[in-house]
Amino acid sequence: MRIRRLVGGRTAATASWGALAVAVSAVTGILTARTLGPEDRGTLALAVSVAGLCVLVGAAGTNVSVRRLLPRGAEGVSQRGYERLSLKLLVPLMVILLGALILLAGIIDSEFADPAVAVAFFCFGVSYFLSNQLLDLMNAHGWVSAAARTNALGSIVCMVLVVLATILELGLVAMIYCYAVSVVVQVALAMSAVARTRTPGRTRGGQWALLTNGARLLGLNLGQSLTYRADTILLGALSTPDSVGHYAVATTPAAILRLPANALGQVSMHDVASSAQHVRVTLRRVLILESILIPVAGLGWVAGGWLIPFVYGSEFGTAVDAFRVLLLAELALAPFLVVSRVLAGGGSRLGASVSGTVGAIVLLALCPFLIPPLGASGAAWASVAAYGTMSLASLAFLLSGAHHARNDADRAGRSNRGNSAG
């Protein structure tokens, strides 16, 4: 019964759209891997990963703070103010993208020195920023499954464009533009959805509240994003684009385990931002979630040995080891994906940020030691340690917050009893 409740309603709808997006992305990944080969597939993976990290830095945490403040109507935050602030943030984003491009071209992958690749990278980064901001605005309104549907439709557009680029043999630059156009479609769909709810409201005060709260919550999204993407970037810096291509192939199927955790986390964040959610409910949800994911990971471990070379091609056979380690990483990550969002939605900015940041610290510390001898598998093992640290930290903050809340309630009860006796 509990499992049925967990996978029902908004969580099921969100997870279903997420599953479709991952399935479509898997097909896209197969096509790009077979068309581009390991080296150019690695360059594509670096472009997507680095642009995604730049977007999270450029957003300054506002996409997280709007999901906490807008449902409560707090501090003058309005949709109009968030939209105007997002447009203003495009200016620092361009500077961040330029700096990242210089580092990529000079240190990691010389392909980014090609003007055509550089322009495509910029187009994708700007489009992805607008999509990210608008999808989280939909989440802030509680339209979690609609946001997931919009993301899935964008993934379908990307797959169709990649199929056409593959047939026409257009190469790496065209593939990056396929990703850019797909997020432009997401922007258009999201703008159509949120236009119906745009109402007049204070903007300057609300924008400042979004920025200040976003800065405090930046550790959650930035730390999480850095942990997700730094392994790919460091693998490119410490190894070769070929290794990045193998790693990108391993991460796509392993990320399937992230679907139900992400869906449950999005729903839980909106629930706790709108009203109180008991700690025991969160812990129960995490335990049920892991009981579902562990058998799926076991199946993937067994099937991956033949499935990855069969699907992606024999030249990607060495990705199997990294894929199996990444399955363990996803199991370690699942509690964080739920608990960190509960912390953020409940106002624990320190807990949400610290739990996201410690993972990035662990990953950055371990990758230089594990990648040179182990390659892609070393990056995967560093992810296991980082994800596990994130989950343990978020659970510690959750339980610590519950303990303090109980102590405050006990003190209040004793004080009330003393006043009555007096």
N, C-alpha and C positions, 0 to 999 in steps of 0.2 A: 504494500500500500504506500509506504514512504517513497519507494523508488518511483512508483506511478505518479505520485504528487510532484516529485522532483523533476521528472521529465515531461510533465504536463504543462499546459498553458503557455505563457509567454516564453518560458525557458525552452520548451519544445519547439515553438515556432522560430525562435532566434537560432537555436542549434541546428534546425533543419535548413534554414537559409545559409547558415555558416557552413554546413556540410556540403551544400550545393556549391558554394563559393570555393571551398577547398578542392572538391572533385573537379571543378572546372579549371582551377589553378593547376591541379596535377596534370591535366591534359595539356595545358599551356606549357608547363614545365617540361613535359615529355617532348613536345614539339620543338621547343627552343633548344633542349639538350641535343636532340638528334640533328637539328638543323645547324646549330652553331658549333657543336663540339665542346669539349671541356674548357678550352681556353677562353673563347668568346662567351660561353655560358657563364664563366666566372666573372668576366667583365660586366655582363648584364646583372649578375647578382650583386656585384659591388655597387653599380649605379643605383639599384633599387634600395639596397641597405643604407648606403650613405645618404641618399636623398631623404629616406625615411627618418634618419637620425637628425638631419638638418631641420626637417619639418617639426620634430618634437622640440628642438631647441628654440626654433623661431616662434613656436606657439606660446612659449613662456608659461606653460602650465594652464593657459586660459581654457583650453578644451576640457581640462579636468575640473577647474573651478566652476565653470558654467553648469556642469552636471550636478554640482553640490548646491550652488546658490540659486539657480533659476527655479527649481521645483519649489523652493521655499519662498520665492519672491524676496530674497534677502538683499539688503544693502543697496537698493535701487537698481539691481541687475535686471536688464530687460534683453529681449532678443535683438532689438534694434541696436542697442549699445554694443552687444557682443559682435554683431555683424560689422559695425563700423570699426571696432577695435581690430578685428581680423584683417580688414583691409589696411589699416595702419601698420600692422605687423609684417606686411609684405615687404616693406623697405628693409628692415634688419634681416629678413629671410634671404633677400638677394645677396646681401653681404656675406652671410653665412654660407650660402651655396657657392659663391665665388671662392671663398677661402678653402672650402672642402675640395673644390675642383682643382685648385692649385696643388694641394697636398696629394690628391689622387694621381695627378699627372706627373708630379715630381718624385714621388716616393713609392707608390704602390703599383700603378698600372699605366704605362705610357700611352695606352689607347685613348685615355682621357685628354691627351694633348691634341688630338684630332679635333678641329673646330666643329665638325659635324656631330661628333659624339658629345662635345661640350654643350652645344646648343640643345641637343636632345635631352641631356641631363638636366639643364635649366628648365626646360619646358615641363618635364616630368615633375621636378621638385616643386614648382609653383602650383601646378595643377593638383598635386597630391596634398599640398598644404590646405588649399581651399576645400578639397573633399574631406580631409580629416576634420577641419573645423565644423563643417556643416553636418557631417555624420554624428559628431558628438553633440551638436545642438539638437538633433533629433533624439538622441539618447536622453538629453536633459529634459525633453518634453515627455519622456516615458515611452517614446515610440521605438522601443528596442528592436522589436522584430522588423519594423519598417526600415530601420537603419541597416539591419543585416540583409534585408531584401535588396536595398539599394546597392550595397556592396556586392552582393551576388550578381546582380544585373551588370554591374561594371565588369566583373570578372568574366561574364559571358561575352561581353563586347570585346574584351581583351583577347579571349580565345579565338573568336571569329577573325579578328584582325591578324592574329599570329598565324592562323591557318592560311589566310591570303598571302601574308608575307613569306610563308614557307613555300607555297606553290610558286610564287613569283621569284623566289630565291633573292630576297631583298637584303638580307644580311643584318648585322648587329644594330646599326643606327635605326633601321626601320622597326626592329623589335622594341627598342626603347620608346619610339614614338607610339607603338601599339599600346604600351602601358600608359603613356601620357594621355592618349585619346580616351582610353577606358575610364580614367579618373575624371576627365572632363565630362563624360556622360554621367558619372556619379554626381558631380557638381550640379549639373542641370536637373537631375531628378530630385536631389535634395533641396535645391532652391525652390522647385515647384511645390514640394511638400511643406516647407516651413513658411512660404509666402502667406499661407492662410492664417497663420497665428501671429503675424507681425502687428503689434499694437504700439501706440505712442508710449513713451516712458522716459525717465531720466537716463541720460547716456553717460555724461562725464563721471558722475559719482559711481555709477555702475561699472564703467570701464576701469576705474581705479581699483574698485573692489575685486574685479576679475583678475587684474594684474597682481595685486598684492596677495590675494589668496592663491592665485596660480603659482606665484613664486614660491610660496610655502609648500605647495603640492607638486612642484616641479620634479622633486626627487622620485615621486611615484612613476610618472610617465617617462621622464628622461632616464632615470635609473633603469627602469624596466626596458625601455627601448635600447639603451646602450648595452644592456646585458644580452638582448636578443640579437643585436647587430654587430657588436664589437668583435665577436668571435670570427665572423666573416671578414671584417676589415683587417683584423690582426693576422688572420690566416693568409690574406693577400699580401700583407707586409712582410710576414715572417716565412712565407712559403712561396707558392706560385699561383697565377690565375688558374692554372689547371687544377690545383688542389681546391681552390674556391669553387670551381665548377662541380667537382665531385661532392663537395660539402653541400652545395645548393641542392643537388639531387637528393641527398640524404635528408635534408631538413623538410622538404615538401611533404613526403608521406608521414613522417614522424609528427608533423604539426596537426594531423587529424585528431590526435588525442587532446589537442588544445580546445577543440570546438565546444564540447559541453561545459568545460570549465569557464571559458570566456562568456558563454551564454548565461550561465548561472551567476557569474560575477557581475555582468551588466544588470541583470534583473535585481540581484541583491543590493547593488549600489543604489538603484532608484528606490527600492523598498525602504532602505535605512535612511535615505535622504528625505523621504516623504513622511516616515514615521519610524518609531523605535523597532528594532529587531533584536530579539534576545540572543545572547552569545551562544546558548545551547542550540539554537536553531542553525546558526552558522556552522558550528562544529558538526552537527548531525548531517548537514548538507555536504560538508567536505568528506566525511567518512563514506557516505553513500556514493558520492562521486568517485572516490578512489576504488570502491568495490566494483564499479562499472568499468573503470579504465584499466585495471590490472589485467583482467583476462584479454582485453583487446590488445594490450601491449604484448602479452605472451604470444598471441596469434601472429602479430606483426614480426616478432623476433624469429619465429619459425619460418614464416613465409618469405621474409625479406631476402634470405640467401639466394633464392632463385628468381624472385619477383623483380627485384631492381635491375639485374642484368637483362632480364627478358624484356622489361618495359622500356628502359632507357638506352639499352645497347650494351654490348660486352665491354666497351671501353670504360663504362662506369661501374664495373664489377667491384672495384676497390671501395666504392661508397657504402657497401654493405656493413662493414665494421662500424663506421661512423653512424649509420642509421640505427643500429642496435643500441649503441650507447645513447643516442638521442631519445630513444624510447624511454630509457630510464630517466633522462633529463625531464621529459614531459610529465612523467609521474611525480617527480620532485617539484615541478612547477605548479601543478594543479591547485594545491591549497592556497598558494599566493594569489592566484588569479581571482579567487573568490574572496579571501580574507582581506586583501589589500583594498579592494573596492568597498567592502563593508567599513573598513577604517576610514577611507576617504569620505564616503557618504555620511558617516556618523560624526565627522568633524575632527577626527584624529589626524591632523595634518602631519604631525611629527612621525607618528607610527607609519602612515602611508608612505611618506617620503623616505624615511630611514630604511624601511624594509625593501624599497625599490633600489636604493642607492648601494646597500651593502652587497647586493648581487653583482653590480657593476665593478665594485672594488675587488671582489674575489676573482671575477673573470679576468680583469686586467692584470691581476697579480699572478695568476696561474698560466695564462696563455703563453707568455714568453718562455716558460719552462717546459710546457707540454707540447706545443706545436712543433718546435724544431725536431724532436725525436719521433713524434707520433703523427705529425701531419694533421689531416682532417679529424682523425680519432682523438688527437690531443685537444683540439678545439671542442669536441663533443664532451670529453671528460671534464674540461673546465666548465662547461655549461651545466653539467650535473651538479658540481660543487656550488656554482653560483645560484642555480635555481633552488637547490635545497636550502641554502643559507637564507634566501629571500622568504621562503615559506616558513622556516623556523622563526625568523625575525617577526614576520607579520602575525604569526600565532602567539608569539610572546607578548606583543603589544595588545592583541585582542584580549588575552587572558589577564594581563596586567590592568587593562582598562576595566574589565569586569570586576576584578578584585577591588579596585579603588571605588567603583560604583557601589559595591556591596558595603564597604566600610563607611562611605558617606551616608548610605541609607540607614545603617545601624546607628550611626551617631545622631542622625536626625530623629530616629525613633526614640532613642534614649532621652534626647533633649525634649521631645514632645511629652514623653511620660513624666519627666521631671517637672515640666511646667504645669501639667495637669495636677500632679500631686501637690505642688505649691499652691 
